[in-house]
Amino acid sequence: MAIRGPISVPFEVAFPAGALARGAIEAVPDYDASTKERPVQQRDKTSGLPVWRLSLIDQDPDARRGQELVSVKFAAAVPPALPADVVPGTELRAVELIGLAVIPYVESKDLRGRLAYSMWATGLRAAAKPSGRPSAPIGQIGPRDQSA
């Protein structure tokens, strides 16, 4: 198979209704290398950079119950900075992920496995202002240009 490693996904495809950052960006612990006295941060297997994690709320109203909270990881020397602007009345920040990629894996908590995804990004920024024009749903193509 020609696909190896992370699969790039445009942010708009993964989060068509946008995403909200929940909480702070935190270091991901390496439980195998850590001790009670000496916590160790997880390192990316490819780059060797420290791994950071951010919890996001998927704003898609059609998201399945229990799947609206998503964890995204970053491999970076320093954690990405969250935007300063918060959604009024909350501590949530509207964000867009840069360089989003997914890594599929089989999660097997019991005898039956299920397909799951690990989400990684290279950075983040404040969400862009809505353009005011709706976009077509994924897979929907507009009418063909008949003038050609």
LUMBAMAR-918937 format. One record per residue (C-alpha): residue number from 1; x, y, z. Coordinates in Angstrom, 1 decimal, padded with zeros to 4 digits, m for minus. Example, Ala and Ser with C-alpha at 12.3 -4.5 7.8 and 13.67 -1.06 7.14 Angstrom:
<pts>
+-----+--------+--------+--------+
| num |      X |      Y |      Z |
+-----+--------+--------+--------+
|   1 |  012.3 | m004.5 |  007.8 |
|   2 |  013.7 | m001.1 |  007.1 |
+-----+--------+--------+--------+
</pts>
This chain:
<pts>
+-----+--------+--------+--------+
| num |      X |      Y |      Z |
+-----+--------+--------+--------+
|   1 |  000.0 |  000.0 |  000.0 |
|   2 |  001.3 |  003.5 | m000.9 |
|   3 | m000.1 |  005.1 |  002.3 |
|   4 |  002.4 |  005.0 |  005.1 |
|   5 |  002.3 |  007.0 |  008.3 |
|   6 |  000.0 |  010.0 |  009.0 |
|   7 | m002.8 |  010.9 |  006.5 |
|   8 | m003.1 |  014.6 |  005.9 |
|   9 | m006.6 |  016.0 |  006.4 |
|  10 | m007.8 |  019.6 |  005.8 |
|  11 | m009.0 |  021.1 |  009.1 |
|  12 | m012.4 |  022.0 |  007.3 |
|  13 | m013.0 |  018.3 |  006.5 |
|  14 | m012.2 |  017.1 |  010.0 |
|  15 | m014.1 |  019.9 |  011.8 |
|  16 | m016.6 |  021.4 |  009.3 |
|  17 | m018.4 |  023.4 |  012.1 |
|  18 | m015.1 |  024.4 |  013.8 |
|  19 | m013.4 |  023.5 |  017.1 |
|  20 | m013.0 |  025.0 |  020.5 |
|  21 | m009.8 |  024.6 |  022.6 |
|  22 | m010.7 |  023.3 |  026.0 |
|  23 | m008.1 |  024.0 |  028.7 |
|  24 | m004.4 |  024.4 |  028.3 |
|  25 | m001.9 |  022.6 |  026.1 |
|  26 | m000.1 |  020.0 |  028.3 |
|  27 |  002.9 |  017.8 |  028.1 |
|  28 |  002.1 |  014.2 |  027.4 |
|  29 |  003.7 |  012.0 |  030.0 |
|  30 |  005.8 |  009.0 |  029.0 |
|  31 |  004.5 |  006.5 |  031.5 |
|  32 |  007.1 |  003.8 |  030.6 |
|  33 |  010.1 |  006.1 |  031.2 |
|  34 |  008.6 |  008.1 |  034.2 |
|  35 |  009.0 |  007.4 |  037.9 |
|  36 |  007.2 |  009.0 |  040.8 |
|  37 |  010.3 |  011.1 |  041.5 |
|  38 |  011.1 |  011.9 |  037.8 |
|  39 |  008.3 |  012.5 |  035.3 |
|  40 |  009.4 |  012.2 |  031.7 |
|  41 |  007.7 |  013.8 |  028.7 |
|  42 |  006.8 |  011.6 |  025.8 |
|  43 |  008.9 |  012.2 |  022.6 |
|  44 |  007.8 |  011.8 |  019.0 |
|  45 |  009.2 |  008.5 |  017.6 |
|  46 |  010.1 |  010.2 |  014.2 |
|  47 |  011.4 |  013.6 |  015.1 |
|  48 |  012.4 |  013.1 |  018.8 |
|  49 |  010.6 |  016.3 |  019.7 |
|  50 |  008.5 |  016.6 |  022.9 |
|  51 |  004.8 |  015.7 |  022.5 |
|  52 |  002.1 |  018.1 |  023.7 |
|  53 | m001.7 |  017.5 |  023.9 |
|  54 | m004.8 |  019.8 |  023.6 |
|  55 | m008.4 |  018.8 |  024.1 |
|  56 | m010.9 |  020.2 |  021.6 |
|  57 | m014.6 |  020.3 |  021.4 |
|  58 | m015.9 |  019.4 |  017.9 |
|  59 | m018.7 |  022.0 |  017.2 |
|  60 | m020.4 |  019.7 |  014.7 |
|  61 | m024.0 |  019.3 |  015.8 |
|  62 | m024.1 |  015.9 |  014.1 |
|  63 | m021.1 |  014.6 |  016.0 |
|  64 | m022.0 |  011.3 |  017.7 |
|  65 | m022.6 |  011.4 |  021.4 |
|  66 | m019.4 |  010.9 |  023.3 |
|  67 | m017.2 |  011.8 |  020.4 |
|  68 | m017.5 |  015.6 |  020.6 |
|  69 | m014.3 |  015.8 |  022.8 |
|  70 | m011.2 |  015.2 |  020.7 |
|  71 | m007.5 |  015.1 |  021.8 |
|  72 | m004.9 |  016.4 |  019.3 |
|  73 | m001.1 |  016.0 |  019.7 |
|  74 |  001.7 |  018.2 |  018.6 |
|  75 |  005.4 |  017.3 |  018.3 |
|  76 |  007.3 |  020.5 |  018.9 |
|  77 |  010.2 |  021.9 |  020.9 |
|  78 |  007.8 |  024.3 |  022.7 |
|  79 |  004.0 |  024.0 |  023.0 |
|  80 |  001.9 |  025.9 |  020.4 |
|  81 |  000.4 |  029.1 |  021.8 |
|  82 | m003.3 |  029.3 |  022.3 |
|  83 | m005.0 |  032.4 |  020.9 |
|  84 | m005.8 |  035.1 |  023.4 |
|  85 | m009.5 |  035.6 |  022.4 |
|  86 | m012.0 |  033.5 |  024.3 |
|  87 | m015.6 |  032.8 |  023.5 |
|  88 | m017.6 |  035.3 |  025.6 |
|  89 | m018.7 |  033.8 |  028.9 |
|  90 | m016.4 |  030.8 |  028.6 |
|  91 | m012.7 |  029.8 |  028.8 |
|  92 | m013.0 |  028.2 |  025.4 |
|  93 | m011.0 |  029.5 |  022.4 |
|  94 | m012.1 |  029.0 |  018.7 |
|  95 | m009.0 |  027.5 |  016.9 |
|  96 | m008.0 |  026.0 |  013.6 |
|  97 | m005.4 |  023.3 |  013.4 |
|  98 | m002.4 |  023.7 |  011.0 |
|  99 | m001.0 |  020.6 |  009.3 |
| 100 | m003.6 |  018.3 |  010.6 |
| 101 | m003.1 |  014.5 |  010.1 |
| 102 | m004.7 |  011.4 |  011.4 |
| 103 | m003.1 |  008.0 |  012.2 |
| 104 | m005.6 |  005.2 |  012.1 |
| 105 | m005.2 |  002.3 |  014.6 |
| 106 | m007.3 | m000.6 |  016.0 |
| 107 | m008.4 |  000.0 |  019.5 |
| 108 | m009.1 | m003.3 |  021.3 |
| 109 | m010.6 | m002.9 |  024.7 |
| 110 | m012.3 | m006.2 |  024.4 |
| 111 | m012.3 | m009.1 |  021.9 |
| 112 | m013.8 | m006.9 |  019.2 |
| 113 | m011.5 | m004.1 |  017.8 |
| 114 | m012.7 | m000.8 |  016.5 |
| 115 | m011.1 |  001.6 |  014.2 |
| 116 | m009.9 |  004.8 |  015.9 |
| 117 | m007.7 |  007.7 |  015.0 |
| 118 | m004.9 |  009.6 |  016.6 |
| 119 | m004.9 |  013.2 |  015.6 |
| 120 | m001.7 |  015.2 |  015.1 |
| 121 | m001.1 |  018.8 |  014.0 |
| 122 |  002.0 |  020.9 |  013.4 |
| 123 |  000.4 |  024.1 |  014.9 |
| 124 | m002.7 |  026.1 |  015.6 |
| 125 | m004.1 |  029.6 |  015.2 |
| 126 | m007.2 |  031.5 |  016.0 |
| 127 | m010.2 |  030.5 |  013.9 |
| 128 | m010.8 |  032.6 |  010.9 |
| 129 | m013.9 |  034.7 |  010.8 |
| 130 | m016.8 |  033.0 |  008.9 |
| 131 | m016.9 |  034.0 |  005.2 |
| 132 | m020.6 |  034.5 |  005.2 |
| 133 | m021.1 |  032.0 |  002.4 |
| 134 | m022.0 |  028.4 |  003.2 |
| 135 | m019.7 |  025.7 |  001.8 |
| 136 | m020.8 |  022.5 |  000.2 |
| 137 | m020.9 |  019.4 |  002.4 |
| 138 | m018.1 |  016.9 |  001.9 |
| 139 | m018.6 |  014.9 | m001.3 |
| 140 | m021.2 |  017.2 | m002.7 |
| 141 | m020.3 |  018.8 | m006.0 |
| 142 | m022.0 |  021.8 | m007.4 |
| 143 | m023.6 |  022.0 | m010.9 |
| 144 | m021.2 |  021.6 | m013.8 |
| 145 | m020.2 |  024.6 | m015.8 |
| 146 | m022.2 |  024.1 | m019.0 |
| 147 | m020.4 |  027.0 | m020.8 |
| 148 | m017.3 |  025.0 | m021.7 |
+-----+--------+--------+--------+
</pts>
